[in-house]
Amino acid sequence: MSAVIKTNYTKFTFFSKSAQVCVLIEMSREIYEFDQDGFLFFEKILYFIRNYIEKCKADSATHEIVFVLYGRLYYPDLKSKEDLIQEARRRGSDDLNEE
């Protein structure tokens, strides 16, 4: 499986006691908003992680799980990739992809 949208009806099934799982979590503004039940979406993520780890322990599973937290930055004043590279250099960023 390459991508998933988790809902209340989503069930994870592994046919092995050792799988590799990668969970991408976008740290956006919406993550700090409330859902229909009054929970922050961030709290729901923590609840999912806690339940997943407890289930792995109960099943004596040795899954490798990687959580990738990422966010997007907006630079409304920058008009091109070159402007972005110059701004990153000005700020002292070492993480530039100048392909």
Secondary structure as the mmCIF struct_conf table of DSSP 4:
data_model
#
loop_
_struct_conf.conf_type_id
_struct_conf.id
_struct_conf.beg_label_comp_id
_struct_conf.beg_label_asym_id
_struct_conf.beg_label_seq_id
_struct_conf.end_label_comp_id
_struct_conf.end_label_asym_id
_struct_conf.end_label_seq_id
TURN_TY1_P TURN_TY1_P1 ASN A 8 TYR A 9
BEND BEND1 PHE A 15 SER A 18
STRN STRN1 GLN A 20 GLU A 26
HELX_RH_3T_P HELX_RH_3T_P1 ARG A 29 TYR A 32
BEND BEND2 GLU A 33 GLU A 33
STRN STRN2 PHE A 34 PHE A 34
TURN_TY1_P TURN_TY1_P2 GLN A 36 ASP A 37
BEND BEND3 GLY A 38 GLY A 38
STRN STRN3 LEU A 40 LEU A 40
HELX_RH_AL_P HELX_RH_AL_P1 PHE A 41 ALA A 58
TURN_TY1_P TURN_TY1_P3 ASP A 59 SER A 60
STRN STRN4 GLU A 64 TYR A 70
TURN_TY1_P TURN_TY1_P4 PRO A 76 ASP A 77
BEND BEND4 SER A 80 SER A 80
HELX_RH_AL_P HELX_RH_AL_P2 LYS A 81 ARG A 91
TURN_TY1_P TURN_TY1_P5 GLY A 92 GLY A 92
#
